[in-house]
Amino acid sequence: MNQAIWAESLTKKFGSFTAVDAISFEVGQGEIFGFLGANGAGKTTAMRMLSGLSFPTSGKARVAGFDVYKQPDQIKRHIGYMSQKFSLYEDLTVQENIRFFGGIYGLSLKEIRTKTAQLLEELDLEWIAKTQVRSLPLGWKQKLAFSVSQVHTPSIVFLDEPTGGVDPITRRQFWEMIYRAADRGVTVFVTTHYMDEAEYCDRISIMVDGQIAAMGTPEELKRDNNVPSINELFVQLARHTSSK
Amino acid sequence: MKTFWAFVKKETLHILRDPRTLVILLGMPIAQVVLFGFAITNELNDARIAIFDASGDPVTQEISDRLTSSGFFQLAIKLDQEDQLERAFQHDRVKLAVVFPPEFQERFFREDRPQIQLIADATDPNTATTLIAYASAIIRQYEQEKKGSAALPYSIQTEVRMRYNEELKSVYLFVPGVITIILMLVSAMMTSIALTREKELGTMEILLVSPLKPVVIVVGKVIPYIALGLANMAIILILATMVFHMPIRGSLFLLIAESLLFIMTSLALGIMISSRVQTQQVALMISLMVLMLPTILLSGFIFPIENMPWPLQAISHIVPARWFIVIVKGVMLKGAGLAVVWKETLILIVMTLVLIGASVRSFKLRLE
């Protein structure tokens, strides 16, 4: 299989605290991989290591075929990233935001122009291209941020709780965008708190206390653990550790 | 390089999108120079005085005339009774009262050393001291003239010349100070806020995960503020020379080069602050407390460093503004060249290098 992300015994320690404890997993190209876990379970730390923001303490990992220790710059060039905090500039217009992010990824002026037109059309935002982002509804902003994170056509996108605070309809639309991206062959690595969203993923992993407690397709996980929903499994795993 | 300009352009847009801040940043130097130049002056003109003349003879009359025609004083009220003094200070708001004792003329010519009493309103001690000094000088001069004919066997004459600022214009003192404060404000405070804003809004993550090198992010962010700082500098210099006729006796090129150096020092300070705090508000507070206050109070701009207790004098050595003010005064007023201000320049260069080194380090630490 063509691997987009490959990690083996990936570990991150902050002093004596182990935030990520020897996790190993693989994500195939074009797969939608859900990365679940309670707050503080180590999701964000793992994601930061994979996106070249911080070095692992030990273990190995390759992202888009590049080594996280030796080629973080190459990794950055080939991934898109959208964080849980809103990640566009509110005081710039829709168009200026697209141009800026195209610019910092080194796109040529011509590429930026075609990309801008294409994104605006896809999102149906042409009529407010010159409006400052601050005046858009949150759902639109999130969809725009998702598109902007792919302005340089990365092969992998990391989404850190992308749908936080968004209404159910917009969430649904957002996931349709994720599916379309996956259809184009983009690997989607997404963290979320919404367990119904977990069911939309091709495969998920559930992190508890820095370790991967369960991993597989949603159907496999429900069948093997004999639970009606991922939500149930998540609560079981989380409770199990907190009572220990 | 292209990515770099994309960044500078974005940063410029941020500044332009916030016209209120821009107006404040560009208007502030104008307001400050005009305020310091016109309103806040150390010179005193037409101070209101009261005179109580118990003699009413030609000598006291002549001294009174000298005082009131000097331009420094204007007669607000002439008192008939000594007990009206309190009322004159309270009600007529006089700043100074001059009291002549009885039989002044007779005693003066008998060389009986008659005394003139000068009573000042010392609610503002600086004004009081200045008024007393002015009045004493006028009286002493009158005395000299009268006695000159008597030809004292020995006497010392002092001849005073106020070099570099013959007319003792206070704007000469304030302009270097205002330049320093504005450059510090724009460079250090604004960059520390601009950098922390990216962190607070979460856009810094996005920038760090992009292929942009951290150094490009920082340099790209500060470039527009360097331009803004230089624009402010130009505004101040134009105002100072055109409106207040302040000279630039040294090289303008040196002045600008030194200002750029000081801007670099301030930027490094701003970057260092931003790398240690998480919110714009904290950045603002720290900039005000740690940068602006020492720049105003410990730089020698308003309070002479020589008069400070030694711990404050010691601290003033690490305030960059202290050295920069010496440079600006030297170049503008004394026409000094690099040969004269090399020591201060060197200190600023070393400070800048140390600060840039430290801020690059703390920026890296954050990235791990």
Interface residues (C-beta under 8 A of the other chain):
Chain A: S51 G52 L53 S54 F55 D73 K76 R77 I79 Y81 M82 S83 Q84 K85 F86 S87 L88 Y89 E90 D91 L92 E96 R99 F100 F101 G102 G103 I104 Y105 G106 Q132 F158
Chain B: K2 T3 W5 A6 F7 K9 K10 L13 H14 R17 D18 L201 G202 T203 E205 I206 L207 L208 V209 S210 P211 L212 L367 E368
